Amino acid sequence: MKSFFRFLLKPLAFVPALIMIYIIFNFSQQPGDVSAGLSLKVSRKIVVAADELLERNWTESQINYYTEKIHYYVRKAGHVTEYFILAITITLPLYVVFGLRHVVLFLISGIICVALACFDEYHQTFIAGRTGTPRDVLIDSIGIFSGILVAEVFCFAGRKTIFAPLEKKRKP
């Protein structure tokens, strides 16, 4: 009976990943001008915060200049961040719940996440003002493989430190 409940609960480990996939595809569903406007607002907030923190007292035209200057990088940082989180939400259940380790874990997590990135870029080709590019898949992959590595290190370190006493109790 206990194994039956485990069997039913295993897919629930991927609920955070499904939520992240929904968020990513929801952002991709936005028309180009809406998406650009959102990242432009974020870019402006970063510049205004830097202005206040560094006490530069920039004029409005200087703030606009620096906002435009960092806008591209803010957009691409959004790609990396989204896929970093996605990779973690996929890698952790594969490690903890399904027991995948090392190269197999890296490959399966990587294939799933890169496939989602490719599909997302393809999906964007159908949205007004958006394009899907292989370069964006490569940028997404930076977040993907960073997220997988962070999750693997976290799980390995936890298994060797925090959860080591639990492993010893289970063995006899």
N, C-alpha and C positions, 0 to 999 in steps of 0.2 A: 504494500500500500504506500509506503514511504517513497519508493522509487517511482511509483505512478505519479505522485504529486510533484516530484522533482522533474519528471518528464514533461508535465504540464506547465511548470513554472520556468523551465529553461528559456523558452522564447521571450518571456517577459524581461529577461536580462538585456534585450535589445531595444526596449522602449526608449531609453535616452538617445540611442542612435536614430531611431525612427523620428523622434522629435527634432533632432539636428538635421536630418534629411529634409523634413518638412520646412524647417527654417531656411535652409539653403535654397530649396526650390521656390519658396515663397519670395525670397529676395530676387531670384532669377526671373520670376514672373513679372517683376516690375518693368514698365517701359524704360527705355534708355534715359530719358530726361528725368524721370522720377528717381531712378537709381543714382544718376550723376548728382542730382540735387541733394540726396541724402548724404552721399559721401562728401559733397562740398560743404554741407553743414558741419560734418564731423571735422573736416580739415580746418574750417574756420574756427571751431571751438579749440582745436589744438593750438592754432596760431595765437588766438586771443589769450589762452592760458599761458603760453610761452611769453607773450608780451608782458603780461602781468607778473609772472614769476621772475623774469629777467629784468623787469622795470625798464623796458626800452621806450615806452611811450610812443609807439608807432602811430603814424597817421592812418586814416581809413584806407588811403591808397596803398600804403605799405602793407597793411594787413591783407588787403585784397591780393597784392602781388605775392606775398608769401603763401597765402591760401592756395592760389593757383599753382604755385611752385611745388607744393607738397601733395596736391590733390591726387595725382597718379599713384604715388607711393601709398597713400592712405587707402585707395581702392584696392591695391594689390595686397596690402597688409590685411585687409578684410578677407580676401581670398585665403590667404595663409591661415588666418585665425579660424575661419569657419571649418576648414578641412583639418586643421590641427585637432579641434574639438571632436569632429566627426571620427577621426582616426582613433582617438582615445576611447570614445563611446563604442566603437566596434572592437577594438583590441582587448579591452578589459573583459568583456563577457567571453570572448574566445579563449582568453587565458584562464580566467577564474572558473567559469562555468563549464566550458568544454575541454579544458586541460591542454590546449595547444601551447606549444613552447617553441622557442628559438626560430629557426629558419622557416618552419611550417607556419608558425604564427605570423611572422613578418610577411611571408608571401601571400597568405590568405587575406590578411588585413589589407595589405597593399593592393592586391587585385580588386577586392571589393571597393575600396575607397577610390582608386584610380578609375575604375569602371563607372562609379557614380559621378566623378568629376567629368569624365568624357560625355556621359549622358546629359549632365547639366549644361555643358557647353553646347552640345547639339540642340538641347531644348531651347537655349537662348537664341538660336538662329530663327526661331519662329516668333520671337517677341519684337515688337516695334522698337527700332532704335538700338537694338542689341545685336551683338555678333558673338559667335563662338569661335575661340581660337585655340590652337594647340599650345600657344605660349601660356594661356591661362591655365591649361591642364598642367603644364610644367610648374607654374607658380603654385597651383593647388597641391601638387606633389611635394613641394617643400614642406608645406604644413602637414601633409599626410605622413611622410616618412619621419618627420620630427615628432609627431604625435605618437606614432607606433614605437619609436625608440624611447620616448619618455614613459609610455605605458609599460613597456617591457622592463625598463630599469626600475620603475616603481614597483612592479609586481615581483621582480627578482629580489630587490632589496627587502621588500616586505616579507617575502617567503623566508629569507635568510635571517631576518631580525625579529620583527613583530610577531609573525605567525610561526616561527620555529618551534616554540613550546607546544603549539597545537599539533604540529606534524609529529612530534615525538610521542604525544599522548595517543594518537591514532594508530601508530604502528603495531603495538602489541596485540 
